[in-house]
Amino acid sequence: MSTITNILIGLVALLHIYFLVLEMFLWDTPYGRRTFKLTPEFSAASKTLAANQGLYNGFLAAGLIWGLCLGREGWHVEIFFLTCVIVAGLYGGWTVNRKIFFVQALPALLALIALHIR
């Protein structure tokens, strides 16, 4: 179960690295606009805000990777950062788009459950 838990946590971290790249570097590109269904005007106007949001996603990924690197001693670090991801995903799913819950919060919730089972 430990291997599955680590894989789930790693996948959540990779998702947040992907979010970082999308929001910090690809927001105002055709790929970013298509991904988030943005107009060129909106993506240009909100580029700085998106980059800030991407940076926060990078911190979440870094925290999860840190917890993985600590091994068994990283349990509390992983709980903290997975909980942060879940809260962010719940809030985004509620206020922006329900899809955010399934893409962000649900994988983190599954990883958190696996972490408690291991």
C-alpha positions as CSV (number, residue, x, y, z in Angstrom):
1,M,0.0,0.0,0.0
2,S,2.9,2.3,0.6
3,T,4.0,2.2,-3.0
4,I,0.4,3.0,-4.2
5,T,0.2,5.9,-1.7
6,N,3.5,7.3,-2.9
7,I,2.4,7.0,-6.5
8,L,-0.9,8.8,-5.8
9,I,1.0,11.6,-3.9
10,G,3.5,11.8,-6.8
11,L,0.6,12.1,-9.3
12,V,-1.0,15.0,-7.3
13,A,2.4,16.7,-7.2
14,L,2.8,16.2,-11.0
15,L,-0.7,17.6,-11.6
16,H,0.3,20.8,-9.7
17,I,3.6,21.1,-11.6
18,Y,1.4,20.9,-14.8
19,F,-0.9,23.6,-13.3
20,L,2.1,25.8,-12.6
21,V,3.3,25.5,-16.2
22,L,-0.2,26.2,-17.6
23,E,-0.8,29.2,-15.3
24,M,2.7,30.7,-15.3
25,F,3.9,30.1,-18.8
26,L,1.1,29.0,-21.1
27,W,-1.9,31.1,-19.9
28,D,-1.7,33.6,-22.7
29,T,-0.9,31.1,-25.4
30,P,-3.4,29.3,-27.7
31,Y,-3.0,26.1,-25.6
32,G,-3.6,27.9,-22.4
33,R,-6.6,29.8,-23.7
34,R,-8.1,26.6,-25.2
35,T,-7.5,24.7,-21.9
36,F,-9.2,27.3,-19.7
37,K,-11.7,28.5,-22.4
38,L,-10.4,32.1,-22.3
39,T,-10.6,34.9,-24.8
40,P,-7.3,36.5,-25.9
41,E,-8.3,39.7,-24.2
42,F,-9.1,38.0,-20.8
43,S,-6.0,35.9,-20.9
44,A,-3.8,39.0,-21.5
45,A,-5.5,41.0,-18.8
46,S,-5.3,38.2,-16.2
47,K,-1.8,36.9,-17.0
48,T,-0.2,38.2,-13.9
49,L,-2.9,36.9,-11.6
50,A,-2.7,33.4,-13.3
51,A,1.1,33.4,-12.8
52,N,0.6,34.1,-9.1
53,Q,-1.8,31.3,-8.9
54,G,0.6,29.0,-10.7
55,L,3.3,29.9,-8.2
56,Y,1.0,28.7,-5.4
57,N,0.4,25.4,-7.2
58,G,4.2,25.1,-7.4
59,F,4.5,25.5,-3.7
60,L,1.9,22.7,-3.2
61,A,3.8,20.4,-5.5
62,A,7.1,21.2,-3.7
63,G,5.5,20.4,-0.3
64,L,4.3,17.1,-1.6
65,I,7.7,16.2,-3.1
66,W,9.3,17.3,0.2
67,G,7.0,14.9,2.1
68,L,7.8,12.1,-0.3
69,C,11.6,12.7,0.1
70,L,11.3,12.5,3.9
71,G,9.9,8.9,3.6
72,R,7.9,7.7,6.6
73,E,8.9,10.8,8.5
74,G,7.1,13.0,5.9
75,W,3.7,11.7,6.8
76,H,2.6,14.9,8.5
77,V,4.0,17.1,5.7
78,E,2.0,15.0,3.2
79,I,-1.2,15.3,5.2
80,F,-0.8,19.1,5.4
81,F,-0.1,19.6,1.7
82,L,-2.8,17.1,0.6
83,T,-5.3,18.9,2.8
84,C,-4.3,22.2,1.3
85,V,-4.8,20.8,-2.2
86,I,-8.2,19.4,-1.2
87,V,-9.4,22.7,0.3
88,A,-8.2,24.6,-2.8
89,G,-10.0,22.1,-5.0
90,L,-13.2,22.3,-3.0
91,Y,-13.1,26.1,-3.1
92,G,-12.4,26.2,-6.9
93,G,-15.0,23.6,-7.6
94,W,-17.6,25.6,-5.7
95,T,-16.7,29.1,-6.9
96,V,-15.3,28.6,-10.4
97,N,-16.1,25.2,-12.0
98,R,-17.2,21.9,-10.6
99,K,-14.6,20.2,-12.8
100,I,-11.9,21.6,-10.5
101,F,-13.1,19.3,-7.7
102,F,-12.6,16.2,-9.9
103,V,-9.3,17.3,-11.3
104,Q,-7.7,18.7,-8.1
105,A,-9.5,17.8,-4.9
106,L,-10.5,14.2,-5.7
107,P,-7.0,12.9,-6.6
108,A,-5.7,14.5,-3.4
109,L,-8.5,13.0,-1.3
110,L,-7.8,9.6,-2.7
111,A,-4.1,10.0,-1.8
112,L,-5.0,11.2,1.7
113,I,-7.2,8.2,2.2
114,A,-4.4,5.9,1.0
115,L,-2.0,7.7,3.3
116,H,-4.2,6.9,6.3
117,I,-4.6,3.3,5.2
118,R,-0.9,2.6,4.8
